[in-house]
Amino acid sequence: MKNNLKLYRVKFGYTQDDIAKKLEASRQTINAIENNKYFPSLELGLKLAKIFECKVDDLFSLD
Amino acid sequence: MKLLFNHKYKTISGWIFYLTIPIALYAFITSKFDDFLVVKVYPLFSFRKTISTAGTENVIGSDGFQWIGNGLVNEILISVIIIAGIINSFSKERYEDELIGKLSTESLTLSLYVNYGILLLANFLIYELTFIYVLVFNLIGILLFFNLIFKYRLYKHYKG
């Protein structure tokens, strides 16, 4: 699975810390998602999609 | 996760857990505190009599179901270690998110494997009454391994 999280985050001008605070997660978790070291749950994926006003498919896709 | 304790208990329970382990170890090995806090207790089962045959020591008989005198230091130390260990192991991190939850679950699984791996080895390498040391270690084995493995993985997570 790959993701465009970093692309969207930069586009919206957020830092990893900003996203972490919005999701009540740690910055390291956002970093792990961006680097494909951790694949988030559906709930977290939907929350991320809501922040970036896009579909989950736009953020995450299968290789 | 709803089953976890509040984060504010993490530090104090950690100190109590790691400080009490060497004290308990000392008390257990030296038996120096066996005569402290002696009170009447009512054991459900208790081996007392020992006989020696051909270089081995066997225990027979029981004085269960009757009041006996017993030093409570060991029992108190074990209780403190177990309670502090559980609170320390299962209290929330500062940021308790799903990745931390995943690390915690994996660490718990790994600690079970390590603990029972050691128990299996000890089963074939340590015999007779000496095996009681293995059983005593097993009282806190899983908690101790879980604590160490989880803390190491958290350290790597935060460092990354």
Backbone of each chain as ProteinMPNN parsed JSONL, in Angstrom:
{"seq_chain_A": "MKNNLKLYRVKFGYTQDDIAKKLEASRQTINAIENNKYFPSLELGLKLAKIFECKVDDLFSLD", "coords_chain_A": {"N_chain_A": [[0.844, -1.202, 0.0], [0.503, 2.243, -0.792], [0.848, 5.78, -0.099], [-0.393, 9.195, -0.366], [-0.024, 11.037, 1.564], [1.936, 12.872, 2.499], [2.152, 14.557, 0.344], [-0.404, 15.777, 0.248], [-0.397, 16.948, 2.772], [1.666, 18.854, 2.636], [0.597, 20.379, 0.585], [-1.602, 21.509, 1.845], [-0.324, 22.979, 3.715], [0.279, 22.049, 6.265], [2.021, 20.91, 9.223], [3.595, 17.861, 10.376], [3.096, 17.728, 13.051], [0.834, 19.344, 13.33], [-1.147, 17.789, 12.079], [-1.032, 15.561, 13.724], [-1.993, 16.634, 16.123], [-4.627, 17.274, 15.399], [-5.63, 14.737, 15.031], [-5.32, 13.61, 17.469], [-3.052, 12.073, 17.902], [0.371, 10.813, 17.96], [3.232, 12.684, 16.74], [5.114, 11.051, 15.655], [3.638, 8.889, 14.803], [2.248, 9.893, 12.601], [4.418, 10.392, 10.998], [5.332, 7.764, 10.649], [3.205, 6.753, 9.139], [3.385, 8.308, 6.815], [5.834, 7.426, 5.841], [5.265, 4.879, 5.057], [5.56, 2.958, 7.022], [3.667, 2.254, 8.728], [0.326, 1.252, 8.451], [-2.628, 2.917, 8.6], [-5.742, 2.552, 10.51], [-9.111, 2.089, 9.248], [-10.721, 4.021, 10.359], [-8.909, 6.06, 11.105], [-7.929, 6.635, 8.584], [-10.231, 7.663, 7.351], [-10.601, 9.936, 8.904], [-8.303, 11.358, 8.211], [-8.824, 11.778, 5.52], [-10.975, 13.484, 5.758], [-9.794, 15.738, 6.91], [-8.173, 16.582, 4.802], [-10.017, 17.032, 2.899], [-10.775, 15.156, 0.897], [-11.131, 11.964, -0.853], [-10.719, 8.722, 0.708], [-9.462, 7.037, -1.031], [-7.944, 8.784, -2.533], [-5.901, 9.376, -0.856], [-4.808, 6.927, 0.003], [-3.633, 4.006, -1.627], [-3.534, 0.787, -3.288], [-0.531, -1.009, -4.055]], "CA_chain_A": [[0.0, 0.0, 0.0], [1.253, 3.51, -0.789], [-0.036, 6.903, 0.238], [-0.02, 10.55, -0.789], [-0.271, 11.882, 2.733], [2.901, 13.98, 2.552], [1.778, 15.471, -0.76], [-1.577, 16.543, 0.7], [-0.025, 17.739, 3.954], [2.429, 20.019, 2.155], [-0.342, 21.188, -0.203], [-2.454, 22.258, 2.783], [0.549, 23.77, 4.582], [0.301, 21.526, 7.632], [3.19, 20.128, 9.659], [3.195, 16.552, 10.946], [2.587, 18.009, 14.389], [-0.543, 19.866, 13.167], [-2.03, 16.64, 11.782], [-1.052, 14.723, 14.936], [-2.89, 17.266, 17.102], [-6.007, 17.139, 14.924], [-6.049, 13.326, 15.155], [-4.974, 13.171, 18.828], [-2.044, 11.014, 17.776], [1.712, 11.374, 18.113], [3.836, 13.1, 15.467], [5.835, 9.88, 15.124], [2.676, 8.029, 14.105], [2.031, 10.505, 11.28], [5.665, 10.15, 10.26], [5.346, 6.338, 10.279], [2.235, 6.565, 8.042], [3.953, 8.931, 5.608], [6.954, 6.605, 5.342], [4.76, 3.523, 4.796], [5.961, 1.992, 8.049], [2.439, 1.874, 9.429], [-0.895, 1.468, 7.678], [-3.632, 3.278, 9.601], [-7.042, 1.893, 10.467], [-10.101, 2.754, 8.396], [-11.172, 5.212, 11.088], [-7.886, 7.104, 10.973], [-7.92, 6.985, 7.153], [-11.388, 8.535, 7.086], [-10.329, 11.226, 9.559], [-7.311, 12.05, 7.386], [-9.522, 12.218, 4.296], [-11.821, 14.627, 6.141], [-8.904, 16.895, 7.088], [-7.682, 17.02, 3.484], [-11.206, 17.226, 2.042], [-10.665, 14.275, -0.273], [-11.57, 10.595, -0.572], [-9.652, 7.861, 1.252], [-8.767, 6.516, -2.212], [-6.961, 9.767, -2.993], [-4.769, 9.34, 0.074], [-4.204, 5.591, 0.074], [-3.943, 3.097, -2.736], [-2.756, -0.454, -3.301], [0.591, -0.991, -5.014]], "C_chain_A": [[0.882, 1.255, 0.0], [0.292, 4.654, -0.463], [0.516, 8.247, -0.222], [-0.159, 11.536, 0.366], [0.652, 13.096, 2.77], [2.549, 15.048, 1.515], [0.629, 16.381, -0.327], [-1.218, 17.451, 1.879], [0.717, 19.009, 3.553], [1.509, 20.975, 1.399], [-1.203, 22.07, 0.715], [-1.634, 23.094, 3.782], [0.562, 23.319, 6.041], [1.658, 20.896, 7.943], [2.678, 18.785, 10.181], [2.565, 16.739, 12.322], [1.134, 18.51, 14.329], [-1.529, 18.705, 12.974], [-2.174, 15.761, 13.029], [-2.032, 15.298, 15.962], [-4.346, 17.119, 16.695], [-6.533, 15.711, 15.157], [-5.858, 12.772, 16.57], [-4.04, 11.957, 18.784], [-0.671, 11.646, 17.997], [2.273, 11.739, 16.738], [4.541, 11.914, 14.811], [4.903, 8.939, 14.363], [2.403, 8.58, 12.698], [3.249, 10.271, 10.39], [5.723, 8.695, 9.774], [4.377, 6.062, 9.133], [2.819, 7.113, 6.737], [5.042, 8.068, 4.987], [6.577, 5.15, 5.089], [5.241, 2.487, 5.798], [4.744, 1.517, 8.829], [1.234, 2.21, 8.559], [-2.038, 1.718, 8.655], [-4.933, 2.498, 9.451], [-7.971, 2.682, 9.546], [-10.56, 4.062, 9.044], [-10.185, 6.371, 10.92], [-7.791, 7.58, 9.523], [-9.045, 7.945, 6.811], [-11.183, 9.919, 7.712], [-9.329, 12.039, 8.741], [-7.956, 12.601, 6.116], [-10.389, 13.446, 4.586], [-10.979, 15.893, 6.29], [-8.496, 17.467, 5.726], [-8.802, 17.141, 2.44], [-11.091, 16.413, 0.745], [-11.206, 12.896, 0.091], [-10.39, 9.801, 0.0], [-8.803, 7.317, 0.102], [-7.691, 7.471, -2.726], [-5.7, 9.736, -2.121], [-4.031, 8.004, 0.047], [-4.589, 4.759, -1.145], [-3.056, 1.863, -2.663], [-1.651, -0.35, -4.344], [0.203, -1.653, -6.328]], "O_chain_A": [[1.886, 1.315, 0.71], [-0.927, 4.5, -0.545], [1.717, 8.412, -0.436], [-0.385, 12.728, 0.154], [0.209, 14.213, 3.038], [2.633, 16.25, 1.766], [0.682, 17.597, -0.51], [-1.686, 18.587, 1.963], [0.437, 20.095, 4.06], [1.605, 22.195, 1.534], [-1.49, 23.224, 0.397], [-2.199, 23.827, 4.595], [0.826, 24.115, 6.942], [2.352, 20.412, 7.049], [1.479, 18.604, 10.397], [1.641, 16.024, 12.71], [0.31, 18.146, 15.168], [-2.582, 18.644, 13.607], [-3.262, 15.283, 13.352], [-2.798, 14.564, 16.587], [-5.207, 16.869, 17.538], [-7.714, 15.508, 15.438], [-6.188, 11.618, 16.843], [-4.211, 10.977, 19.508], [-0.559, 12.856, 18.195], [1.859, 11.193, 15.716], [4.564, 11.784, 13.587], [5.312, 8.278, 13.408], [2.335, 7.824, 11.729], [3.126, 9.993, 9.198], [6.111, 8.427, 8.637], [4.665, 5.246, 8.257], [2.754, 6.464, 5.693], [5.163, 7.985, 3.764], [7.445, 4.293, 4.927], [5.326, 1.298, 5.489], [4.795, 0.493, 9.51], [1.135, 3.305, 8.005], [-2.383, 0.842, 9.448], [-5.194, 1.874, 8.423], [-7.655, 3.794, 9.124], [-10.761, 5.07, 8.368], [-10.573, 7.503, 10.632], [-7.599, 8.767, 9.26], [-8.85, 8.915, 6.08], [-11.545, 10.938, 7.124], [-9.478, 13.251, 8.59], [-7.68, 13.724, 5.693], [-10.513, 14.338, 3.747], [-11.381, 16.975, 5.863], [-8.479, 18.682, 5.53], [-8.542, 17.328, 1.251], [-11.288, 16.934, -0.352], [-11.682, 12.683, 1.206], [-9.228, 10.156, -0.195], [-7.59, 7.155, 0.234], [-6.673, 7.049, -3.275], [-4.596, 10.026, -2.581], [-2.801, 7.954, 0.065], [-5.723, 4.808, -1.621], [-1.98, 1.882, -2.065], [-1.807, 0.306, -5.374], [1.02, -1.728, -7.246]]}, "seq_chain_B": "MKLLFNHKYKTISGWIFYLTIPIALYAFITSKFDDFLVVKVYPLFSFRKTISTAGTENVIGSDGFQWIGNGLVNEILISVIIIAGIINSFSKERYEDELIGKLSTESLTLSLYVNYGILLLANFLIYELTFIYVLVFNLIGILLFFNLIFKYRLYKHYKG", "coords_chain_B": {"N_chain_B": [[-7.672, 2.626, 24.114], [-10.112, 1.351, 26.305], [-9.582, -0.158, 28.549], [-7.243, 0.589, 29.774], [-5.094, 2.1, 32.295], [-4.957, 5.433, 33.781], [-2.653, 7.846, 32.44], [-1.206, 9.266, 34.35], [-0.435, 7.581, 36.397], [1.691, 6.173, 35.495], [4.516, 6.791, 35.802], [5.093, 6.722, 38.621], [4.265, 4.115, 39.289], [6.056, 2.682, 37.768], [8.542, 3.276, 38.951], [8.104, 2.101, 41.475], [7.738, -0.582, 40.721], [10.239, -1.327, 39.474], [12.008, -0.812, 41.558], [11.173, -2.433, 43.603], [11.587, -5.028, 42.724], [14.461, -5.816, 42.927], [14.636, -5.703, 45.729], [12.791, -7.651, 46.533], [13.954, -9.858, 45.371], [16.321, -10.044, 46.822], [15.221, -10.496, 49.366], [13.969, -12.943, 48.919], [16.058, -14.684, 48.166], [17.906, -14.543, 50.307], [16.325, -15.023, 52.529], [16.08, -13.389, 54.731], [14.053, -11.839, 55.715], [12.096, -13.448, 56.63], [11.164, -13.727, 59.219], [9.922, -11.399, 59.848], [6.981, -9.437, 60.385], [5.249, -11.503, 61.22], [2.303, -13.229, 61.127], [-0.828, -14.827, 61.979], [-1.955, -17.068, 59.616], [-4.214, -18.607, 57.253], [-3.673, -21.209, 55.506], [-4.685, -22.75, 52.433], [-3.42, -24.906, 51.416], [-0.38, -26.477, 52.254], [2.852, -27.519, 52.074], [5.005, -29.035, 54.433], [6.64, -30.98, 55.728], [9.786, -32.546, 55.158], [11.652, -35.094, 53.507], [14.722, -36.822, 53.021], [16.03, -38.708, 50.446], [18.361, -40.769, 48.968], [20.022, -38.657, 47.976], [18.152, -36.876, 47.0], [15.605, -34.467, 47.68], [12.505, -34.668, 49.091], [9.132, -33.575, 49.491], [6.622, -34.196, 51.838], [3.318, -34.66, 53.135], [1.123, -32.251, 54.752], [0.169, -29.089, 56.114], [-2.193, -27.81, 55.732], [-5.411, -26.14, 55.928], [-5.436, -25.223, 58.578], [-4.612, -22.89, 61.196], [-1.567, -21.143, 60.846], [1.674, -19.694, 61.648], [3.126, -17.055, 59.775], [5.564, -15.196, 58.002], [4.869, -12.126, 56.493], [6.25, -10.63, 54.646], [7.288, -11.494, 52.106], [4.889, -12.031, 50.729], [3.722, -9.499, 50.661], [5.632, -8.077, 49.18], [5.511, -9.432, 46.7], [2.863, -8.873, 45.995], [2.975, -6.079, 45.737], [4.779, -5.834, 43.587], [3.358, -7.129, 41.51], [0.964, -5.58, 41.336], [1.997, -2.955, 40.89], [3.433, -3.494, 38.576], [1.43, -4.276, 36.749], [-0.106, -1.907, 36.612], [1.823, -0.122, 35.65], [2.498, -1.322, 33.203], [0.062, -1.328, 31.855], [-0.926, 1.291, 31.638], [-1.91, 4.359, 30.086], [-0.027, 5.815, 27.37], [1.556, 9.038, 26.803], [0.643, 10.055, 24.334], [-1.745, 8.206, 23.342], [-2.262, 6.484, 20.78], [-3.469, 4.624, 17.856], [-1.262, 3.316, 16.76], [0.498, 3.081, 18.888], [-1.048, 1.386, 20.433], [-0.948, -0.868, 18.812], [1.782, -1.492, 18.94], [1.917, -2.102, 21.625], [0.261, -4.388, 21.834], [1.678, -6.174, 20.191], [4.055, -6.316, 21.626], [3.187, -7.516, 23.966], [2.433, -10.041, 23.034], [4.924, -10.964, 22.127], [6.296, -10.996, 24.568], [4.982, -13.029, 25.884], [5.744, -15.233, 24.307], [8.541, -15.214, 24.774], [8.652, -15.557, 27.565], [7.364, -18.079, 27.969], [8.994, -19.611, 26.379], [11.402, -19.546, 27.784], [10.471, -20.83, 30.074], [9.901, -23.367, 29.026], [12.5, -24.198, 28.319], [13.689, -24.173, 30.864], [12.211, -26.153, 32.024], [13.364, -28.475, 31.102], [15.927, -28.212, 31.976], [16.206, -27.508, 34.608], [15.693, -28.994, 37.714], [13.704, -30.718, 40.235], [13.431, -29.342, 43.566], [14.716, -26.959, 43.019], [13.43, -25.916, 40.915], [11.543, -24.263, 41.869], [12.52, -21.677, 41.857], [12.283, -20.978, 39.207], [9.512, -20.944, 38.98], [8.894, -18.89, 40.737], [10.113, -16.758, 39.406], [8.474, -16.754, 37.225], [6.222, -15.567, 38.214], [6.45, -12.875, 37.789], [7.477, -12.752, 35.305], [6.212, -12.4, 32.664], [5.172, -9.798, 32.918], [7.528, -8.355, 33.35], [9.06, -8.894, 31.004], [7.275, -7.877, 29.101], [7.199, -5.174, 29.824], [9.892, -4.405, 29.35], [10.245, -5.027, 26.601], [8.198, -3.515, 25.384], [8.91, -0.92, 26.161], [11.368, -0.665, 24.872], [10.548, -0.811, 22.214], [8.916, 1.423, 22.066], [10.823, 3.372, 22.506], [12.323, 3.098, 20.166], [10.342, 3.801, 18.354], [9.732, 6.492, 19.031], [12.205, 7.583, 18.606], [12.484, 7.216, 15.903]], "CA_chain_B": [[-8.329, 1.438, 24.665], [-10.79, 1.713, 27.556], [-9.125, -0.97, 29.677], [-5.957, 1.07, 30.28], [-5.102, 3.044, 33.422], [-4.602, 6.802, 33.434], [-1.222, 8.054, 32.214], [-0.538, 9.872, 35.514], [0.073, 6.53, 37.287], [2.753, 5.431, 34.801], [5.86, 7.012, 36.345], [5.212, 6.249, 40.008], [4.173, 2.648, 39.318], [7.299, 2.188, 37.179], [9.57, 3.35, 39.998], [7.804, 1.082, 42.502], [7.96, -1.898, 40.097], [11.658, -1.639, 39.268], [12.739, -0.759, 42.83], [10.756, -3.536, 44.482], [12.111, -6.31, 42.21], [15.709, -6.231, 43.608], [14.374, -5.909, 47.164], [12.12, -8.953, 46.643], [14.96, -10.862, 45.006], [17.191, -10.143, 48.003], [14.435, -11.11, 50.45], [13.68, -14.341, 48.572], [17.286, -15.48, 48.138], [18.56, -14.602, 51.62], [15.326, -15.404, 53.548], [16.357, -12.581, 55.925], [12.849, -11.169, 56.22], [11.06, -14.458, 56.891], [10.63, -13.611, 60.576], [9.243, -10.107, 60.031], [5.533, -9.366, 60.144], [4.659, -12.838, 61.354], [0.901, -13.214, 61.566], [-1.52, -16.106, 61.795], [-2.63, -17.159, 58.31], [-4.976, -19.854, 57.085], [-3.373, -21.704, 54.15], [-5.542, -23.809, 51.884], [-2.561, -26.072, 51.25], [0.972, -26.075, 52.603], [3.8, -28.59, 52.377], [5.912, -28.67, 55.521], [7.6, -32.008, 56.105], [10.68, -32.957, 54.078], [12.487, -36.277, 53.765], [15.802, -36.934, 52.048], [16.312, -40.079, 50.018], [19.319, -40.953, 47.88], [20.48, -37.382, 47.407], [17.069, -35.986, 46.574], [14.781, -34.006, 48.791], [11.095, -34.713, 48.734], [8.249, -33.048, 50.523], [5.398, -34.982, 52.032], [2.436, -34.151, 54.172], [0.593, -30.907, 54.57], [-0.511, -28.553, 57.277], [-3.255, -26.928, 55.249], [-6.67, -26.106, 56.673], [-5.269, -24.903, 60.001], [-3.909, -21.621, 61.364], [-0.114, -21.244, 61.057], [2.36, -18.405, 61.649], [3.84, -16.846, 58.519], [6.059, -13.829, 57.742], [4.121, -11.63, 55.328], [7.06, -9.739, 53.797], [7.305, -12.0, 50.726], [3.555, -11.869, 50.117], [3.523, -8.062, 50.398], [6.518, -7.685, 48.07], [4.967, -9.984, 45.449], [1.648, -8.11, 45.677], [3.39, -4.743, 45.273], [5.37, -5.984, 42.244], [2.312, -7.467, 40.534], [0.054, -4.433, 41.147], [2.74, -1.863, 40.238], [3.776, -3.951, 37.223], [0.239, -4.22, 35.895], [-0.467, -0.494, 36.382], [2.84, 0.473, 34.788], [2.423, -1.904, 31.856], [-1.208, -1.072, 31.184], [-1.415, 2.673, 31.728], [-1.806, 5.003, 28.773], [1.112, 6.658, 27.041], [1.145, 10.447, 26.68], [-0.215, 10.04, 23.144], [-2.176, 6.809, 23.184], [-2.971, 6.34, 19.508], [-3.611, 3.224, 17.436], [0.049, 2.701, 16.531], [0.997, 2.7, 20.221], [-1.846, 0.21, 20.787], [-0.429, -1.999, 18.039], [3.084, -1.828, 19.525], [1.639, -2.715, 22.92], [-0.248, -5.75, 21.602], [2.782, -6.995, 19.675], [5.013, -6.527, 22.725], [2.588, -8.486, 24.888], [2.55, -11.349, 22.371], [6.34, -11.33, 22.148], [6.699, -11.298, 25.941], [4.443, -14.37, 26.175], [6.621, -16.198, 23.637], [9.833, -15.242, 25.472], [8.441, -16.116, 28.9], [7.105, -19.52, 27.922], [10.194, -20.21, 25.797], [12.317, -19.745, 28.916], [9.86, -21.847, 30.938], [10.108, -24.663, 28.376], [13.916, -24.542, 28.484], [13.917, -24.458, 32.288], [11.518, -27.406, 32.291], [14.279, -29.588, 30.806], [17.274, -27.936, 32.47], [16.204, -27.293, 36.062], [14.863, -30.07, 38.267], [13.359, -30.862, 41.649], [12.99, -28.145, 44.293], [15.313, -25.755, 42.431], [12.456, -25.419, 39.932], [10.719, -23.232, 42.514], [13.049, -20.379, 41.424], [11.666, -20.723, 37.895], [8.103, -20.607, 39.218], [8.86, -17.553, 41.343], [10.403, -15.809, 38.327], [7.301, -16.702, 36.354], [5.202, -14.681, 38.797], [6.57, -11.535, 37.207], [8.171, -12.876, 34.015], [5.505, -11.788, 31.534], [5.12, -8.35, 33.157], [8.871, -7.804, 33.183], [9.411, -8.941, 29.585], [6.404, -6.951, 28.377], [7.681, -3.83, 30.137], [11.17, -4.137, 28.678], [10.072, -5.061, 25.143], [7.357, -2.378, 24.989], [9.682, 0.323, 26.332], [12.367, -0.631, 23.799], [9.868, -0.518, 20.941], [8.494, 2.825, 22.156], [12.042, 4.167, 22.333], [12.636, 3.075, 18.732], [9.256, 4.527, 17.683], [9.894, 7.937, 19.24], [13.472, 7.974, 17.989], [12.257, 7.243, 14.457]], "C_chain_B": [[-8.893, 1.775, 26.05], [-10.226, 0.992, 28.785], [-7.838, -0.452, 30.321], [-6.121, 2.047, 31.444], [-4.691, 4.427, 32.928], [-3.072, 6.961, 33.331], [-0.484, 8.541, 33.46], [0.04, 8.822, 36.481], [1.335, 5.851, 36.734], [4.113, 5.562, 35.51], [6.007, 6.406, 37.739], [5.159, 4.721, 40.088], [5.44, 2.011, 38.739], [8.429, 2.173, 38.203], [9.354, 2.25, 41.028], [8.137, -0.309, 41.958], [9.448, -2.237, 40.044], [12.484, -1.559, 40.555], [12.404, -1.948, 43.723], [11.339, -4.877, 44.024], [13.441, -6.697, 42.888], [15.524, -6.475, 45.099], [13.761, -7.302, 47.379], [13.098, -10.09, 46.361], [15.887, -11.128, 46.196], [16.468, -10.874, 49.14], [14.219, -12.592, 50.196], [14.936, -15.204, 48.676], [17.878, -15.632, 49.538], [17.639, -15.102, 52.732], [15.481, -14.589, 54.834], [15.103, -11.97, 56.539], [11.736, -12.149, 56.595], [10.4, -14.311, 58.275], [9.96, -12.269, 60.85], [7.754, -10.251, 59.737], [4.861, -10.737, 60.222], [3.227, -12.712, 61.894], [0.3, -14.609, 61.349], [-2.236, -16.072, 60.442], [-3.313, -18.516, 58.187], [-4.74, -20.397, 55.675], [-4.372, -22.776, 53.69], [-4.742, -25.089, 51.69], [-1.138, -25.646, 51.544], [1.824, -27.293, 52.925], [4.712, -28.146, 53.498], [7.012, -29.708, 55.735], [8.485, -32.381, 54.915], [11.409, -34.235, 54.473], [13.549, -36.339, 52.679], [16.043, -38.393, 51.719], [17.258, -40.061, 48.833], [19.656, -39.633, 47.175], [19.382, -36.471, 46.915], [16.223, -35.612, 47.782], [13.324, -34.002, 48.345], [10.247, -34.131, 49.858], [7.016, -33.932, 50.616], [4.549, -34.308, 53.093], [2.019, -32.718, 53.928], [0.059, -30.408, 55.893], [-1.543, -27.517, 56.834], [-4.483, -27.034, 56.126], [-6.473, -25.964, 58.176], [-4.448, -23.614, 60.097], [-2.427, -21.862, 61.598], [0.484, -19.832, 61.085], [3.164, -18.249, 60.37], [4.291, -15.39, 58.392], [5.457, -13.306, 56.455], [4.948, -10.796, 54.351], [7.055, -10.191, 52.33], [5.985, -11.753, 50.015], [3.308, -10.405, 49.751], [4.366, -7.625, 49.208], [5.977, -8.176, 46.729], [3.719, -9.205, 45.017], [2.0, -6.734, 45.102], [3.933, -4.827, 43.847], [4.284, -6.232, 41.205], [1.408, -6.256, 40.264], [0.765, -3.288, 40.416], [3.077, -2.234, 38.799], [2.599, -3.866, 36.277], [-0.136, -2.765, 35.583], [0.534, 0.163, 35.437], [2.725, -0.03, 33.347], [1.164, -1.469, 31.118], [-1.795, 0.294, 31.524], [-1.099, 3.368, 30.403], [-0.487, 5.75, 28.603], [0.614, 8.098, 26.914], [0.224, 10.614, 25.462], [-0.608, 8.592, 22.874], [-2.959, 6.684, 21.887], [-2.943, 4.879, 19.058], [-2.279, 2.543, 17.154], [0.676, 2.256, 17.857], [0.259, 1.435, 20.688], [-1.334, -1.036, 20.091], [0.92, -2.462, 18.613], [2.903, -2.568, 20.845], [1.182, -4.163, 22.754], [0.866, -6.681, 21.123], [3.797, -7.312, 20.77], [4.499, -7.563, 23.71], [2.692, -9.903, 24.32], [3.986, -11.86, 22.448], [6.793, -11.73, 23.553], [6.168, -12.664, 26.374], [5.331, -15.447, 25.564], [7.938, -16.35, 24.401], [9.684, -15.942, 26.819], [8.251, -17.628, 28.854], [8.23, -20.277, 27.225], [11.196, -20.527, 26.901], [11.789, -20.832, 29.849], [10.051, -23.248, 30.36], [11.556, -25.13, 28.525], [14.195, -24.972, 29.924], [13.315, -25.8, 32.681], [12.438, -28.612, 32.08], [15.678, -29.393, 31.394], [17.347, -27.778, 33.987], [15.218, -28.27, 36.7], [14.627, -29.92, 39.768], [13.053, -29.512, 42.301], [13.59, -26.849, 43.748], [14.343, -25.109, 41.436], [11.568, -24.326, 40.529], [11.208, -21.824, 42.125], [12.433, -19.977, 40.074], [10.215, -20.274, 38.084], [7.973, -19.212, 39.82], [9.122, -16.488, 40.27], [9.189, -15.645, 37.416], [6.158, -15.861, 36.922], [5.238, -13.315, 38.133], [7.168, -11.553, 35.809], [7.494, -12.132, 32.875], [5.466, -10.266, 31.688], [6.466, -7.701, 32.872], [9.267, -7.774, 31.702], [8.574, -7.949, 28.781], [6.888, -5.514, 28.568], [8.927, -3.491, 29.337], [11.002, -4.068, 27.163], [9.281, -3.839, 24.675], [8.13, -1.065, 25.089], [10.746, 0.449, 25.231], [11.72, -0.246, 22.469], [9.358, 0.923, 20.911], [9.683, 3.754, 21.917], [12.396, 4.252, 20.842], [11.614, 3.889, 17.944], [9.459, 6.039, 17.802], [11.188, 8.451, 18.612], [13.298, 8.118, 16.475], [11.446, 8.456, 14.047]], "O_chain_B": [[-8.222, 2.41, 26.863], [-10.37, 1.463, 29.913], [-7.391, -1.01, 31.322], [-7.139, 2.727, 31.567], [-4.158, 4.585, 31.829], [-2.314, 6.3, 34.04], [0.707, 8.275, 33.625], [0.908, 9.144, 37.292], [1.968, 5.052, 37.424], [4.774, 4.56, 35.782], [6.949, 5.657, 37.996], [5.905, 4.105, 40.85], [5.847, 0.932, 39.167], [9.174, 1.199, 38.313], [10.293, 1.553, 41.412], [8.748, -1.12, 42.654], [9.869, -3.297, 40.508], [13.548, -2.172, 40.64], [13.239, -2.413, 44.499], [11.562, -5.766, 44.847], [13.546, -7.817, 43.386], [16.174, -7.348, 45.674], [14.16, -8.033, 48.286], [13.076, -11.133, 47.015], [16.192, -12.274, 46.527], [17.034, -11.755, 49.787], [14.274, -13.405, 51.119], [14.893, -16.315, 49.205], [18.305, -16.723, 49.916], [18.119, -15.557, 53.77], [15.067, -15.034, 55.904], [15.079, -11.625, 57.721], [10.596, -11.754, 56.843], [9.253, -14.707, 58.48], [9.483, -12.027, 61.959], [7.34, -11.089, 58.937], [4.017, -11.079, 59.394], [2.993, -12.162, 62.97], [0.854, -15.443, 60.633], [-3.02, -15.165, 60.164], [-3.014, -19.449, 58.933], [-5.5, -20.094, 54.755], [-4.832, -23.596, 54.484], [-5.273, -26.196, 51.779], [-0.721, -24.565, 51.128], [1.575, -28.008, 53.895], [5.152, -26.997, 53.518], [8.179, -29.355, 55.904], [7.994, -32.518, 53.794], [11.744, -34.43, 55.642], [13.297, -35.95, 51.539], [16.238, -39.217, 52.613], [16.989, -39.418, 47.818], [19.582, -39.521, 45.952], [19.674, -35.371, 46.446], [16.145, -36.348, 48.766], [12.973, -33.396, 47.333], [10.616, -34.196, 51.03], [6.451, -34.355, 49.607], [5.038, -33.475, 53.857], [2.506, -32.059, 53.009], [-0.444, -31.186, 56.703], [-1.734, -26.488, 57.483], [-4.577, -27.923, 56.972], [-7.244, -26.515, 58.961], [-3.683, -23.288, 59.189], [-2.054, -22.68, 62.439], [-0.135, -18.886, 60.598], [3.813, -19.195, 59.923], [3.516, -14.467, 58.638], [5.526, -13.975, 55.424], [4.425, -10.31, 53.348], [6.847, -9.383, 51.425], [5.953, -11.327, 48.861], [2.765, -10.099, 48.689], [3.892, -6.898, 48.335], [5.981, -7.438, 45.744], [3.536, -8.913, 43.836], [1.408, -6.285, 44.12], [3.595, -4.001, 42.999], [4.288, -5.615, 40.14], [1.117, -5.94, 39.11], [0.234, -2.721, 39.461], [3.014, -1.39, 37.906], [2.744, -3.435, 35.134], [-0.444, -2.429, 34.44], [0.151, 0.909, 34.536], [2.842, 0.744, 32.397], [1.188, -1.266, 29.904], [-3.008, 0.438, 31.679], [-0.152, 3.01, 29.703], [0.089, 6.251, 29.569], [-0.591, 8.351, 26.917], [-0.836, 11.235, 25.552], [0.14, 7.849, 22.239], [-4.187, 6.769, 21.893], [-2.458, 4.007, 19.778], [-2.167, 1.325, 17.292], [1.301, 1.199, 17.938], [0.865, 0.531, 21.264], [-1.283, -2.117, 20.677], [1.168, -3.659, 18.753], [3.62, -3.521, 21.15], [1.661, -5.055, 23.454], [0.986, -7.817, 21.581], [4.33, -8.42, 20.841], [5.26, -8.382, 24.226], [3.002, -10.847, 25.045], [4.236, -13.017, 22.783], [7.567, -12.672, 23.721], [6.822, -13.374, 27.137], [5.639, -16.449, 26.209], [8.397, -17.465, 24.647], [10.484, -16.808, 27.173], [8.891, -18.367, 29.602], [8.401, -21.473, 27.461], [11.762, -21.619, 26.954], [12.555, -21.653, 30.354], [10.324, -24.199, 31.093], [11.815, -26.298, 28.818], [14.843, -25.988, 30.172], [13.834, -26.497, 33.553], [12.324, -29.626, 32.768], [16.516, -30.291, 31.322], [18.419, -27.899, 34.58], [14.062, -28.364, 36.287], [15.26, -29.115, 40.452], [12.478, -28.633, 41.659], [13.049, -25.767, 43.978], [14.428, -23.914, 41.153], [10.927, -23.566, 39.804], [10.412, -20.886, 42.068], [12.111, -18.813, 39.836], [9.753, -19.341, 37.427], [7.072, -18.45, 39.469], [8.451, -15.457, 40.226], [8.912, -14.559, 36.907], [5.237, -15.488, 36.196], [4.205, -12.675, 37.937], [7.349, -10.502, 35.193], [8.127, -11.324, 32.194], [5.695, -9.531, 30.727], [6.545, -6.647, 32.242], [9.75, -6.757, 31.205], [9.087, -7.265, 27.895], [6.977, -4.741, 27.614], [9.013, -2.428, 28.723], [11.54, -3.172, 26.512], [9.646, -3.202, 23.687], [8.022, -0.203, 24.216], [10.991, 1.543, 24.723], [12.272, 0.541, 21.7], [9.364, 1.567, 19.862], [9.576, 4.77, 21.231], [12.721, 5.321, 20.325], [11.965, 4.581, 16.989], [9.371, 6.77, 16.816], [11.264, 9.589, 18.149], [13.875, 9.006, 15.849], [11.162, 8.637, 12.863]]}, "name": "protein", "num_of_chains": 2, "seq": "MKNNLKLYRVKFGYTQDDIAKKLEASRQTINAIENNKYFPSLELGLKLAKIFECKVDDLFSLDMKLLFNHKYKTISGWIFYLTIPIALYAFITSKFDDFLVVKVYPLFSFRKTISTAGTENVIGSDGFQWIGNGLVNEILISVIIIAGIINSFSKERYEDELIGKLSTESLTLSLYVNYGILLLANFLIYELTFIYVLVFNLIGILLFFNLIFKYRLYKHYKG"}
